[in-house]
């Protein structure tokens, strides 16, 4: 009995479907053998994400993401009890400032997105960051900076020479030595002294005939200074 054209077309389509399904199975088996199950899982997640994105794009729902603010650079250390924090966010949004994970203040960004805070610091380390809030939507944290507030001047002990010490003949140099705190730089009459890992410093100072004034200055990273003045005498 001769089959109808529709039956032949349906049979052809069924064969094509079977062939495509077989090819798909072979591809899946190849990927499974070659790369393992992780590739298949990732591919499934990709397809799911693409579908979700397509649905979300075609829907009329509002966007829930708002960009995080960006903070301008802050100093690593300061001897001021306050810090000025500036940055940029979406225009006309509320910006919350956090220091050491604690919310400290809020302000409104201007029409250009700029904002500014003047905030008190705690002694020691202060981690500064911010968030943008728009109604019920909150951004991720901004970039962060750590500001060390150091109000106390560094320690400085000069061990040699002693104040008023006399040098003569071939003793035409004085080795200035002493100790200070970690992270502190030391100058002797404006020249950098050498510091070791134990915060000991030394500098060999040429002496002029007569009185020689020696000024030793220790400066920490916040700009705090401690000075020591002494005088030695050299006779040729």
MOTA-V512849 format. One record per residue. N is the residue number from 0. RES is the residue in three letters. PHI is phi in whole degrees, 0 to 359 (NA if undefined). OMEGA is omega in whole degrees, -180 to 180 (999 if undefined). Layout:
N;RES;PHI;OMEGA
N;RES;PHI;OMEGA
This chain:
0;UNK;NA;-177
1;UNK;280;-180
2;UNK;280;-179
3;UNK;286;179
4;UNK;297;180
5;UNK;296;-180
6;UNK;294;178
7;UNK;296;180
8;UNK;296;180
9;UNK;294;179
10;UNK;296;179
11;UNK;297;-180
12;UNK;294;179
13;UNK;295;178
14;UNK;296;179
15;UNK;299;179
16;UNK;298;180
17;UNK;296;-179
18;UNK;295;180
19;UNK;297;178
20;UNK;297;178
21;UNK;296;178
22;UNK;298;179
23;UNK;299;179
24;UNK;295;179
25;UNK;296;179
26;UNK;297;180
27;UNK;297;179
28;UNK;296;178
29;UNK;298;179
30;UNK;297;-179
31;UNK;295;-180
32;UNK;288;-174
33;UNK;284;-170
34;UNK;241;-179
35;UNK;91;-175
36;UNK;287;-176
37;UNK;298;179
38;UNK;294;179
39;UNK;297;179
40;UNK;296;179
41;UNK;298;179
42;UNK;295;178
43;UNK;295;178
44;UNK;297;178
45;UNK;300;180
46;UNK;297;179
47;UNK;296;180
48;UNK;295;179
49;UNK;298;179
50;UNK;296;-179
51;UNK;296;180
52;UNK;294;179
53;UNK;297;180
54;UNK;296;-178
55;UNK;293;180
56;UNK;293;-177
57;UNK;277;-178
58;UNK;273;-180
59;UNK;259;-179
60;UNK;288;-177
61;UNK;282;179
62;UNK;287;-177
63;UNK;262;-177
64;UNK;267;170
65;UNK;231;-175
66;UNK;291;177
67;UNK;286;176
68;UNK;290;178
69;UNK;239;180
70;UNK;272;172
71;UNK;286;-177
72;UNK;304;177
73;UNK;241;180
74;UNK;291;176
75;UNK;292;-179
76;UNK;211;179
77;UNK;209;174
78;UNK;255;177
79;UNK;266;-180
80;UNK;283;179
81;UNK;235;176
82;UNK;229;177
83;UNK;262;-178
84;UNK;250;178
85;UNK;235;179
86;UNK;181;-177
87;UNK;222;178
88;UNK;218;172
89;UNK;298;-178
90;UNK;296;174
91;UNK;71;180
92;UNK;252;177
93;UNK;274;180
94;UNK;246;178
95;UNK;256;179
96;UNK;256;179
97;UNK;239;173
98;UNK;234;-175
99;UNK;53;176
100;UNK;69;179
101;UNK;251;180
102;UNK;293;-176
103;UNK;251;-172
104;UNK;198;175
105;UNK;216;178
106;UNK;206;180
107;UNK;257;175
108;UNK;289;-177
109;UNK;279;-176
110;UNK;295;176
111;UNK;261;179
112;UNK;88;-179
113;UNK;280;176
114;UNK;216;-177
115;UNK;209;174
116;UNK;232;168
117;UNK;239;-169
118;UNK;236;176
119;UNK;282;179
120;UNK;250;172
121;UNK;268;178
122;UNK;299;-179
123;UNK;99;-173
124;UNK;274;178
125;UNK;230;178
126;UNK;270;-173
127;UNK;249;177
128;UNK;205;-175
129;UNK;212;175
130;UNK;226;174
131;UNK;254;180
132;UNK;235;177
133;UNK;225;-177
134;UNK;66;-180
135;UNK;268;-177
136;UNK;259;-180
137;UNK;231;-180
138;UNK;281;169
139;UNK;289;176
140;UNK;292;175
141;UNK;288;166
142;UNK;298;-176
143;UNK;236;176
144;UNK;226;176
145;UNK;253;-179
146;UNK;246;178
147;UNK;267;177
148;UNK;266;-178
149;UNK;237;-177
150;UNK;258;-176
151;UNK;269;178
152;UNK;293;-178
153;UNK;290;175
154;UNK;285;179
155;UNK;207;177
156;UNK;236;176
157;UNK;263;-177
158;UNK;269;178
159;UNK;219;-7
160;UNK;281;175
161;UNK;273;-180
162;UNK;296;-180
163;UNK;88;-178
164;UNK;294;-179
165;UNK;251;176
166;UNK;236;-179
167;UNK;212;176
168;UNK;52;-175
169;UNK;279;177
170;UNK;273;-175
171;UNK;267;174
172;UNK;225;175
173;UNK;237;177
174;UNK;271;-179
175;UNK;270;-179
176;UNK;230;178
177;UNK;174;-179
178;UNK;226;177
179;UNK;209;-178
180;UNK;268;175
181;UNK;298;176
182;UNK;74;-178
183;UNK;251;175
184;UNK;257;-176
185;UNK;230;173
186;UNK;239;175
187;UNK;238;-175
188;UNK;52;177
189;UNK;89;-180
190;UNK;256;-177
191;UNK;290;174
192;UNK;275;178
193;UNK;269;178
194;UNK;246;177
195;UNK;260;-176
196;UNK;291;179
197;UNK;258;177
198;UNK;68;172
199;UNK;271;-180
200;UNK;238;177
201;UNK;207;175
202;UNK;205;179
203;UNK;266;-174
204;UNK;255;174
205;UNK;295;-178
206;UNK;253;174
207;UNK;260;179
208;UNK;298;-179
209;UNK;102;-179
210;UNK;282;178
211;UNK;233;177
212;UNK;277;179
213;UNK;237;177
214;UNK;242;178
215;UNK;250;-178
216;UNK;234;174
217;UNK;255;-177
218;UNK;233;178
219;UNK;270;-175
220;UNK;291;178
221;UNK;268;-180
222;UNK;96;176
223;UNK;290;-176
224;UNK;231;170
225;UNK;231;-176
226;UNK;240;173
227;UNK;230;179
228;UNK;242;175
229;UNK;212;-178
230;UNK;226;175
231;UNK;234;-178
232;UNK;238;179
233;UNK;236;179
234;UNK;239;-180
235;UNK;287;999
